[in-house]
Amino acid sequence: MPNSLKARLKKLVYQGILSQEDLDRIIVVSKDATNGDAIKALFPDVKCKNEEEGYDVETSLCFKKTFSGYWWNQNYSGEAWKR
């Protein structure tokens, strides 16, 4: 996809508007991502175990949390993160 967000960001680096260092810090989440996809994008090393009660998530930053399956599979909007 030549017009993808990643491609447009790379073009800004080529034009000198954005540094490669800044580009490396940007996390792109697709439009149809779920909350679980967003967690996985933020924490690439996440260990996720699907349990009947929810998703047990643990990262190398000692972040441990259980998310309900309902929340984990909802479409990501960013709204839940503002609380």
N, C-alpha and C positions, 0 to 999 in steps of 0.2 A: 504494500500500500504506500505509494509515494506521498500521499497527503496525510499520512498518519501523524499523530502528535509527536512521536519519537523522531520521525523524519524531519518535521518542521523545527523541532528543537535542535537537531543536528545542523540544520541549515543556519540557525542563529549562531551556533558555534563557528561555523565556517565563515560567516559574515563578521565575526568578531564582536557581536552584540552580547553573547553569552560565553562564559569561559567553560572549558571542558570540565574543570573542577566543579563548577556549579551544576553542569549537566549530570555529573556523576552523583550528585546529591538529590536529584529529582526522582521521585517515585511516581510512575505512571500507572494509574488504575483504570482498567477498561470501563466503558459506559455500562456494560451489563454485569459488572462484578458484584459479588455478594459481600456481606460483611466478613465472611471467612476469607474470601480472596484478598480483601484489603488487609486483614491481619497478616496473611502470608506474604503480601508484598512489603509490608512494614518490617516484618521479622523473617527474613529468608531462611533462617536456621530453625524456624519453629518446629516443635514436635507436637503433633496433633493426634489425639486418640479419640475416636468416635465411640462414645458410650451411649447407652440408652437414655441417660439423663441429660446428656449434652456433650459438648466437645471439650475435652481436657487439653489445655494449651500450655506449653512450657517453652521458654526461650533461654538462650545462653545468658541473658541479662537477669536471670532469676525471676522472671515474670511468669506467674502461674495463675491461671484463671479457668473456670469452667463456664462455657457459654451454652445457652440453650440451643437446641437444634433449630428452633424457630428463628432466633436472632441470627445465628450463624449463616443460615441459608437465605435470609432476606436480602433484597437488593441494597447495595451500599449507596447511601446518599450523603454521608458525612454528618447528618443531623445528630445521630446518636453520640457522636464524638464531642459534641459541643456542650454536653452537660457537665 
